[in-house]
Amino acid sequence: MDYYDKIEQLRAHDLLRTVKDRDCRTGRTITIAGREFLNFSSNDYLGLASNPVIVRAAQNALSDLGHGAGASRLLSGGTSLHAMLEDKTASFKGTAKAVMFNSGYAANTGAIPALTDAHCAIFSDELNHASIVDGCRLSAAKKYIYRHNDLNHLETLLRKSQNPPNIFVITESVFSMDGDVSDIYNLDMLCRKYDALLYVDDAHATGVLGNGKGALAHFNVTPNNNIIQMGTYSKSLGSVGGFVAASEAVIDYLFNTARSLIYSTALPASAAAASLAAIDYIVAHPELISRLRGNITACRRMLLSEGFSVSMDLTPIIPIMLDSTVETLRISGRLLEMGIYVPAIRPPTVKTPRLRISISASHEQEDIAHLANALAEARK
Ligand SMILES: Cc1ncc(COP(=O)(O)O)c(C=O)c1O
């Protein structure tokens, strides 16, 4: 295979990606190649990645327990901090138990194939994240893809599927590239009707919706044995790692079967310490989530008043849909010239190219006003 040729083909279609490494902590601003930008590109929605309390928790664990975990969790890679984080995650999410993975990607690619087999049918939203898609690819189950957030289509497919012994419905609660919210209340009802398990990827709802507890709390859905909540510590919690929170049987089974957990070295104890401190922090500081919500509402309103077509969803991911990759790159580049970093998201990550704005509690109102004005200017 000629990879140079393939790279040139990507370049020719404006689809070549390049890495932009920063020279500073992530936060309201970032410095790339010596230049400071207002940062609208991070999933650190609460600004916890650089919060001194959380950084100190990680530093203390690093001093006490060293860096590398040395082995996978089932050998000697875990510490009491890993176990404490799992207990805290379970009580935060209202489940009997939880298990941590090395990333959200590892959680989905490990848990989905472990929990589904050839006797199972998976029903997955068409816009589900790549880690869910890859988890489904690794599963022996039969797969059905339903139209985005279309519960009628899901029910039609459920009816057509001729009662497979085990049914698994998978959705994101807040969609990572569209920022819209799935109707977890009615999905739960539908899953009860068809005796299906509901697997909710709460990556972008954790720390944002339901006082930070996520989508179930937002929709007043009581966690039960038919719902599996997956999430990450890497977004609002400002740390690293993924988790699954569910019934005791599901979690014990995952410890025995999830390959990304069993065959990979555990995360350092410092990562668990930071995630623990982050959960405590958001519980103790509800004003942080209120501030994020204020910023989200302000940004959506300002963009609407500049004539952009955005929803009033309560989520920090705001896509600006554009007609072409060329136009998306042009506007993203123009914003960079104006000192604002909003990434251009292109195929194959999404079908429709877009600017993906991420709002954080660490933004000031004038940052958001500056973004809205700059976008209006760049669009001309
Ligand atoms: C919906 C969703 N699930 C899972 C992941 C993977 O999480 P992590 O970045 O912790 O691997 C992401 C990350 O982008 C995501 O957006």
The ligand as an SDF file (V2000), in Angstrom:
LIG
                    3D

 16 16  0  0  0  0  0  0  0  0999 V2000
  -19.5180    9.7570   23.3930 C   0  0  0  0  0  0  0  0  0  0  0  0
  -18.1090    9.3570   23.6800 C   0  0  0  0  0  0  0  0  0  0  0  0
  -17.8660    8.1440   24.1920 N   0  0  0  0  0  0  0  0  0  0  0  0
  -16.6230    7.7330   24.4730 C   0  0  0  0  0  0  0  0  0  0  0  0
  -15.5390    8.5450   24.2440 C   0  0  0  0  0  0  0  0  0  0  0  0
  -14.1560    8.0650   24.5620 C   0  0  0  0  0  0  0  0  0  0  0  0
  -13.7490    8.5990   25.7700 O   0  0  0  0  0  0  0  0  0  0  0  0
  -12.1870    8.7930   26.0910 P   0  0  0  0  0  0  0  0  0  0  0  0
  -11.7770   10.0650   25.4430 O   0  0  0  0  0  0  0  0  0  0  0  0
  -12.1370    8.8200   27.5740 O   0  0  0  0  0  0  0  0  0  0  0  0
  -11.4920    7.6130   25.5080 O   0  0  0  0  0  0  0  0  0  0  0  0
  -15.7360    9.8090   23.7260 C   0  0  0  0  0  0  0  0  0  0  0  0
  -14.5700   10.7060   23.4840 C   0  0  0  0  0  0  0  0  0  0  0  0
  -14.4870   11.4840   22.6160 O   0  0  0  0  0  0  0  0  0  0  0  0
  -17.0510   10.2380   23.4220 C   0  0  0  0  0  0  0  0  0  0  0  0
  -17.2790   11.4390   22.8970 O   0  0  0  0  0  0  0  0  0  0  0  0
  1  2  1  0
  2  3  1  0
  2 15  2  0
  3  4  2  0
  4  5  1  0
  5  6  1  0
  5 12  2  0
  6  7  1  0
  7  8  1  0
  8  9  2  0
  8 10  1  0
  8 11  1  0
 12 13  1  0
 12 15  1  0
 13 14  2  0
 15 16  1  0
M  END
$$$$
